[in-house]
Amino acid sequence: MEEIKKLIADNKPEEAIRLLDAYLMEQTESDEAWFLLGRAHYKLGNVRLALNSYLQAIVINPESPAQAAYDMAIKVLDFYNKDMYNH
């Protein structure tokens, strides 16, 4: 997981996603992997995929940091959607 965290931090989310997809085929119940997959997708701007990954992590572990990431992403979406109505 440390290598994947570094890839995300180094702005290489595509590579992180590739590794996480392979990992999750074997370890489907890893909330940390689902959370990191969400972060990688979010970094690429794939918000729907990020939210789905965060939700999967939360289902596995309600105490996952994915909950905070999910809440933050929803707040950002709410902000942008409300702002669009003001134009």
mmCIF file of the C-alpha atoms, coordinates in Angstrom:
data_MODEL
# 
_entry.id   MODEL 
# 
loop_
_atom_site.group_PDB 
_atom_site.id 
_atom_site.type_symbol 
_atom_site.label_atom_id 
_atom_site.label_alt_id 
_atom_site.label_comp_id 
_atom_site.label_asym_id 
_atom_site.label_entity_id 
_atom_site.label_seq_id 
_atom_site.pdbx_PDB_ins_code 
_atom_site.Cartn_x 
_atom_site.Cartn_y 
_atom_site.Cartn_z 
_atom_site.occupancy 
_atom_site.B_iso_or_equiv 
_atom_site.pdbx_formal_charge 
_atom_site.auth_seq_id 
_atom_site.auth_comp_id 
_atom_site.auth_asym_id 
_atom_site.auth_atom_id 
_atom_site.pdbx_PDB_model_num 
ATOM 1  C CA . MET A 1 1  ? 0.000   0.000   0.000   1.00 0.00 ? 1  MET A CA 1 
ATOM 2  C CA . GLU A 1 2  ? 2.902   2.373   0.616   1.00 0.00 ? 2  GLU A CA 1 
ATOM 3  C CA . GLU A 1 3  ? 3.952   2.156   -3.046  1.00 0.00 ? 3  GLU A CA 1 
ATOM 4  C CA . ILE A 1 4  ? 0.403   2.962   -4.104  1.00 0.00 ? 4  ILE A CA 1 
ATOM 5  C CA . LYS A 1 5  ? 0.184   5.907   -1.704  1.00 0.00 ? 5  LYS A CA 1 
ATOM 6  C CA . LYS A 1 6  ? 3.440   7.227   -3.179  1.00 0.00 ? 6  LYS A CA 1 
ATOM 7  C CA . LEU A 1 7  ? 2.111   6.862   -6.727  1.00 0.00 ? 7  LEU A CA 1 
ATOM 8  C CA . ILE A 1 8  ? -0.980  8.875   -5.821  1.00 0.00 ? 8  ILE A CA 1 
ATOM 9  C CA . ALA A 1 9  ? 1.126   11.526  -4.072  1.00 0.00 ? 9  ALA A CA 1 
ATOM 10 C CA . ASP A 1 10 ? 3.491   11.664  -7.067  1.00 0.00 ? 10 ASP A CA 1 
ATOM 11 C CA . ASN A 1 11 ? 0.518   12.337  -9.358  1.00 0.00 ? 11 ASN A CA 1 
ATOM 12 C CA . LYS A 1 12 ? 0.558   8.908   -11.005 1.00 0.00 ? 12 LYS A CA 1 
ATOM 13 C CA . PRO A 1 13 ? -3.019  7.859   -10.285 1.00 0.00 ? 13 PRO A CA 1 
ATOM 14 C CA . GLU A 1 14 ? -3.377  5.758   -13.441 1.00 0.00 ? 14 GLU A CA 1 
ATOM 15 C CA . GLU A 1 15 ? -0.557  3.484   -12.304 1.00 0.00 ? 15 GLU A CA 1 
ATOM 16 C CA . ALA A 1 16 ? -2.013  3.346   -8.784  1.00 0.00 ? 16 ALA A CA 1 
ATOM 17 C CA . ILE A 1 17 ? -5.411  2.341   -10.208 1.00 0.00 ? 17 ILE A CA 1 
ATOM 18 C CA . ARG A 1 18 ? -3.828  -0.439  -12.256 1.00 0.00 ? 18 ARG A CA 1 
ATOM 19 C CA . LEU A 1 19 ? -2.101  -1.861  -9.160  1.00 0.00 ? 19 LEU A CA 1 
ATOM 20 C CA . LEU A 1 20 ? -5.196  -1.455  -6.994  1.00 0.00 ? 20 LEU A CA 1 
ATOM 21 C CA . ASP A 1 21 ? -7.446  -3.161  -9.531  1.00 0.00 ? 21 ASP A CA 1 
ATOM 22 C CA . ALA A 1 22 ? -5.116  -6.161  -9.533  1.00 0.00 ? 22 ALA A CA 1 
ATOM 23 C CA . TYR A 1 23 ? -4.884  -6.155  -5.731  1.00 0.00 ? 23 TYR A CA 1 
ATOM 24 C CA . LEU A 1 24 ? -8.646  -5.911  -5.269  1.00 0.00 ? 24 LEU A CA 1 
ATOM 25 C CA . MET A 1 25 ? -9.237  -8.935  -7.474  1.00 0.00 ? 25 MET A CA 1 
ATOM 26 C CA . GLU A 1 26 ? -7.582  -10.973 -4.696  1.00 0.00 ? 26 GLU A CA 1 
ATOM 27 C CA . GLN A 1 27 ? -8.350  -8.848  -1.626  1.00 0.00 ? 27 GLN A CA 1 
ATOM 28 C CA . THR A 1 28 ? -11.907 -7.641  -2.181  1.00 0.00 ? 28 THR A CA 1 
ATOM 29 C CA . GLU A 1 29 ? -12.431 -6.841  1.498   1.00 0.00 ? 29 GLU A CA 1 
ATOM 30 C CA . SER A 1 30 ? -9.557  -4.355  1.858   1.00 0.00 ? 30 SER A CA 1 
ATOM 31 C CA . ASP A 1 31 ? -11.134 -1.082  2.903   1.00 0.00 ? 31 ASP A CA 1 
ATOM 32 C CA . GLU A 1 32 ? -7.741  0.627   2.607   1.00 0.00 ? 32 GLU A CA 1 
ATOM 33 C CA . ALA A 1 33 ? -7.406  -0.448  -1.030  1.00 0.00 ? 33 ALA A CA 1 
ATOM 34 C CA . TRP A 1 34 ? -10.930 0.764   -1.841  1.00 0.00 ? 34 TRP A CA 1 
ATOM 35 C CA . PHE A 1 35 ? -10.187 4.081   -0.123  1.00 0.00 ? 35 PHE A CA 1 
ATOM 36 C CA . LEU A 1 36 ? -6.960  4.512   -2.101  1.00 0.00 ? 36 LEU A CA 1 
ATOM 37 C CA . LEU A 1 37 ? -8.762  3.592   -5.305  1.00 0.00 ? 37 LEU A CA 1 
ATOM 38 C CA . GLY A 1 38 ? -11.224 6.366   -4.529  1.00 0.00 ? 38 GLY A CA 1 
ATOM 39 C CA . ARG A 1 39 ? -8.397  8.838   -3.981  1.00 0.00 ? 39 ARG A CA 1 
ATOM 40 C CA . ALA A 1 40 ? -6.769  7.869   -7.274  1.00 0.00 ? 40 ALA A CA 1 
ATOM 41 C CA . HIS A 1 41 ? -10.039 8.212   -9.188  1.00 0.00 ? 41 HIS A CA 1 
ATOM 42 C CA . TYR A 1 42 ? -10.761 11.543  -7.504  1.00 0.00 ? 42 TYR A CA 1 
ATOM 43 C CA . LYS A 1 43 ? -7.329  12.814  -8.492  1.00 0.00 ? 43 LYS A CA 1 
ATOM 44 C CA . LEU A 1 44 ? -8.174  11.985  -12.117 1.00 0.00 ? 44 LEU A CA 1 
ATOM 45 C CA . GLY A 1 45 ? -11.495 13.811  -11.828 1.00 0.00 ? 45 GLY A CA 1 
ATOM 46 C CA . ASN A 1 46 ? -13.560 10.614  -11.937 1.00 0.00 ? 46 ASN A CA 1 
ATOM 47 C CA . VAL A 1 47 ? -15.812 11.672  -9.090  1.00 0.00 ? 47 VAL A CA 1 
ATOM 48 C CA . ARG A 1 48 ? -18.474 8.999   -9.586  1.00 0.00 ? 48 ARG A CA 1 
ATOM 49 C CA . LEU A 1 49 ? -15.875 6.211   -9.500  1.00 0.00 ? 49 LEU A CA 1 
ATOM 50 C CA . ALA A 1 50 ? -14.241 7.839   -6.473  1.00 0.00 ? 50 ALA A CA 1 
ATOM 51 C CA . LEU A 1 51 ? -17.535 8.020   -4.581  1.00 0.00 ? 51 LEU A CA 1 
ATOM 52 C CA . ASN A 1 52 ? -18.345 4.407   -5.399  1.00 0.00 ? 52 ASN A CA 1 
ATOM 53 C CA . SER A 1 53 ? -14.919 3.303   -4.170  1.00 0.00 ? 53 SER A CA 1 
ATOM 54 C CA . TYR A 1 54 ? -15.283 5.325   -0.972  1.00 0.00 ? 54 TYR A CA 1 
ATOM 55 C CA . LEU A 1 55 ? -18.699 3.764   -0.358  1.00 0.00 ? 55 LEU A CA 1 
ATOM 56 C CA . GLN A 1 56 ? -17.290 0.267   -0.804  1.00 0.00 ? 56 GLN A CA 1 
ATOM 57 C CA . ALA A 1 57 ? -14.592 1.058   1.778   1.00 0.00 ? 57 ALA A CA 1 
ATOM 58 C CA . ILE A 1 58 ? -17.231 2.394   4.191   1.00 0.00 ? 58 ILE A CA 1 
ATOM 59 C CA . VAL A 1 59 ? -19.366 -0.753  3.802   1.00 0.00 ? 59 VAL A CA 1 
ATOM 60 C CA . ILE A 1 60 ? -16.355 -2.871  4.726   1.00 0.00 ? 60 ILE A CA 1 
ATOM 61 C CA . ASN A 1 61 ? -15.226 -0.600  7.556   1.00 0.00 ? 61 ASN A CA 1 
ATOM 62 C CA . PRO A 1 62 ? -17.522 2.192   8.790   1.00 0.00 ? 62 PRO A CA 1 
ATOM 63 C CA . GLU A 1 63 ? -14.518 3.743   10.576  1.00 0.00 ? 63 GLU A CA 1 
ATOM 64 C CA . SER A 1 64 ? -12.551 4.033   7.319   1.00 0.00 ? 64 SER A CA 1 
ATOM 65 C CA . PRO A 1 65 ? -11.045 7.407   6.380   1.00 0.00 ? 65 PRO A CA 1 
ATOM 66 C CA . ALA A 1 66 ? -13.124 6.957   3.229   1.00 0.00 ? 66 ALA A CA 1 
ATOM 67 C CA . GLN A 1 67 ? -16.065 8.405   5.170   1.00 0.00 ? 67 GLN A CA 1 
ATOM 68 C CA . ALA A 1 68 ? -14.323 11.768  5.527   1.00 0.00 ? 68 ALA A CA 1 
ATOM 69 C CA . ALA A 1 69 ? -13.212 11.675  1.877   1.00 0.00 ? 69 ALA A CA 1 
ATOM 70 C CA . TYR A 1 70 ? -16.764 10.837  0.764   1.00 0.00 ? 70 TYR A CA 1 
ATOM 71 C CA . ASP A 1 71 ? -18.238 13.649  2.873   1.00 0.00 ? 71 ASP A CA 1 
ATOM 72 C CA . MET A 1 72 ? -15.698 16.119  1.476   1.00 0.00 ? 72 MET A CA 1 
ATOM 73 C CA . ALA A 1 73 ? -16.398 15.091  -2.122  1.00 0.00 ? 73 ALA A CA 1 
ATOM 74 C CA . ILE A 1 74 ? -20.156 15.497  -1.572  1.00 0.00 ? 74 ILE A CA 1 
ATOM 75 C CA . LYS A 1 75 ? -19.603 18.968  -0.079  1.00 0.00 ? 75 LYS A CA 1 
ATOM 76 C CA . VAL A 1 76 ? -17.543 19.955  -3.115  1.00 0.00 ? 76 VAL A CA 1 
ATOM 77 C CA . LEU A 1 77 ? -20.250 18.674  -5.452  1.00 0.00 ? 77 LEU A CA 1 
ATOM 78 C CA . ASP A 1 78 ? -22.937 20.510  -3.484  1.00 0.00 ? 78 ASP A CA 1 
ATOM 79 C CA . PHE A 1 79 ? -20.908 23.724  -3.636  1.00 0.00 ? 79 PHE A CA 1 
ATOM 80 C CA . TYR A 1 80 ? -20.376 23.520  -7.388  1.00 0.00 ? 80 TYR A CA 1 
ATOM 81 C CA . ASN A 1 81 ? -23.971 22.557  -8.105  1.00 0.00 ? 81 ASN A CA 1 
ATOM 82 C CA . LYS A 1 82 ? -25.347 25.430  -6.020  1.00 0.00 ? 82 LYS A CA 1 
ATOM 83 C CA . ASP A 1 83 ? -22.911 27.821  -7.664  1.00 0.00 ? 83 ASP A CA 1 
ATOM 84 C CA . MET A 1 84 ? -24.138 26.790  -11.100 1.00 0.00 ? 84 MET A CA 1 
ATOM 85 C CA . TYR A 1 85 ? -27.623 27.947  -10.192 1.00 0.00 ? 85 TYR A CA 1 
ATOM 86 C CA . ASN A 1 86 ? -26.300 31.467  -9.520  1.00 0.00 ? 86 ASN A CA 1 
ATOM 87 C CA . HIS A 1 87 ? -25.189 32.104  -13.087 1.00 0.00 ? 87 HIS A CA 1 
# 
